[in-house]
Amino acid sequence: MRRRRFVQLGAGAMTALALPPRSARAAASDAVTYTLTATRTKLAPAPGIAFDALSYNGTVPGPILRVTSGQRLVVKYVNGADVETAVHWHGCILPNAMDGAAGVTQHAVPPGGTFHYEFDAGPAGTRWYHDHAGKMGLTRGLFGMLIIEDPRDEKADAEFALVFHDVPKMDTYMTAMSGTSNAPMMDPSGSPEILGMKSDDKMGDEVAFSAHLINGAAYPATASLKVKVGQKVRLRILNANPTQTRYVRLAGHRLLVTHGDGNRLAQPLEVDALRIGVAERYDAWFEVTQPGAWLLQGISADPLAFQQAAVVYTEGMEHASPAGSSQSLQGVDYFTYEKAAGIASTPLDKTAQIHKAFVLDGGQYGSSAWTINGKSYPHTEKIDVTRGDRVLVTFTNKTDMDHPMHLHGHTFDIVEIDGKALMRPLVKDISLVSSNGGTLTWRFDATSPAGRWLLHCHNDIHMMDGMMTEVVYRD
């Protein structure tokens, strides 16, 4: 057995987008250790924008944490903020006590307190970490990307990590919590969000933003992505916005999607643009076939949307005017679960020990209640499992907006959408359930460590207003 070794790694800012290969020493070590410190930070990503943020190690987003699948991840967490916090390791399968859900798997870390997180890193893929203490830490900046590298992956010629996030107007955030916000929708024309709206819909849970960012900066101050002709480039993209779906497009290129939420797709899918729900991640590749400069950008109806962009350029094109994309999805081939998975010709095999039907409802204008089967957490119906159970959960969304539903401590297969079985189940840890009667079915096996695992909408407003339940192991 190798002598147990630790590699202590520093925490650089996210402005360094490129991901160099990890050193041989770091890759060969048994464990990788980090220190994360939450602090108050003034975020000033664009002229005239100043935000009282919370940060990990002084940056928003926090540092990229990198380990290899199977290595031990050791994190000393120090809460230097003035509110209670906790760190949730989103997408990881880990001991329940390490999950970081304050009030469920651990006590919140008080101001000045510390907590020791330690677990074997897995599954491999693009994961992330963020606050989960219910004090708006995620909204104010406590998030970062966690990359658990898979030695089996194809090697990219260049690789970049991009966190799409935003600066919220906190007054609209508070009115959204009470269901009385007047902030406008900012989804692009041609999107499902706009097409699904009814003429008499009155939204009360929208949040307004003063800046849209990539890795802590707004265009044109975002770091550029330098590439070379002939390279195959990998993008790891996270949507860390607390409430909004994002559409991402690279002008002049198609994107080959290989992973969803860090999990390998059974069959890669080439698209014009990504549709990324709250907390979703996609790994997408493109090939540089000619010299040029292009915008990688968020597509949105918000007039600030142009700020959420970064320039991709080849050598010698640093000062060229970059090609952009339309702020509409009309005629754009964007990623969907159905395209990635295909529709099966036979019905879904519904063999399982446990079947649950959850109706997602609530959120009427002026209401602060978002519900599952008519109840708000902690009064929602739980899913009680015994180790080895197969579980089918079918969501029916009766509200007028999509819900990004997330299960802690597990991955699941999306196996059915709107009554149609999928040909190639999608392995995910979060998935959008379509509005206005849309249905979606998960299948998962109860093989994770015992404990209480949250299942909730990752729209921060909806989660805090009650759209949450638990998977509870009887053993």
Number of C-alpha atoms within 10 A of each C-alpha: 3 7 7 8 13 16 16 14 13 14 17 14 18 23 19 17 21 17 15 10 11 13 8 8 10 19 19 15 18 18 23 24 20 19 16 22 17 27 20 19 19 15 21 17 23 18 7 7 12 14 17 13 21 29 28 29 23 21 27 28 28 28 24 22 22 23 25 26 19 17 20 19 23 20 19 14 21 23 22 23 21 13 20 22 31 29 26 21 24 26 30 27 21 20 16 19 17 20 27 27 25 19 12 17 17 16 16 23 22 17 16 13 14 17 19 11 19 18 18 19 25 22 21 22 26 28 27 26 21 25 27 24 23 19 14 20 23 24 24 23 30 27 28 26 27 23 22 24 22 17 11 7 10 8 12 14 13 19 19 18 23 23 24 24 27 27 24 19 15 16 11 20 24 15 19 26 23 19 23 21 22 16 18 14 17 22 21 23 16 15 17 15 18 14 10 16 15 10 6 6 11 15 21 23 29 22 25 22 17 16 25 25 29 32 26 27 27 24 23 14 16 20 21 21 20 17 21 18 14 12 14 17 19 24 22 23 24 27 25 30 26 21 23 23 23 24 23 23 25 23 20 14 17 18 23 21 24 20 23 25 28 26 22 19 20 14 14 14 17 20 20 19 26 26 20 27 26 26 26 29 30 23 25 23 20 17 18 17 12 10 15 21 26 24 24 23 27 27 26 24 16 17 10 16 20 23 20 26 29 27 25 22 23 19 12 10 15 15 8 12 12 17 15 18 18 12 21 16 20 11 8 14 14 20 21 15 19 17 14 23 22 17 19 15 10 10 12 15 8 13 11 13 13 16 15 15 13 19 19 26 20 24 25 18 16 17 16 22 23 26 24 24 17 16 20 22 20 12 13 18 18 17 19 16 20 16 14 12 16 18 22 23 16 23 25 22 23 17 19 22 19 24 26 24 22 26 23 26 26 21 24 21 19 26 27 25 20 15 14 19 23 24 17 19 23 28 23 24 28 28 30 22 24 24 20 16 15 18 22 21 25 23 23 19 19 19 16 18 17 19 18 23 23 20 20 24 28 26 23 21 26 25 21 21 21 22 31 28 25 21 20 17 19 12 10
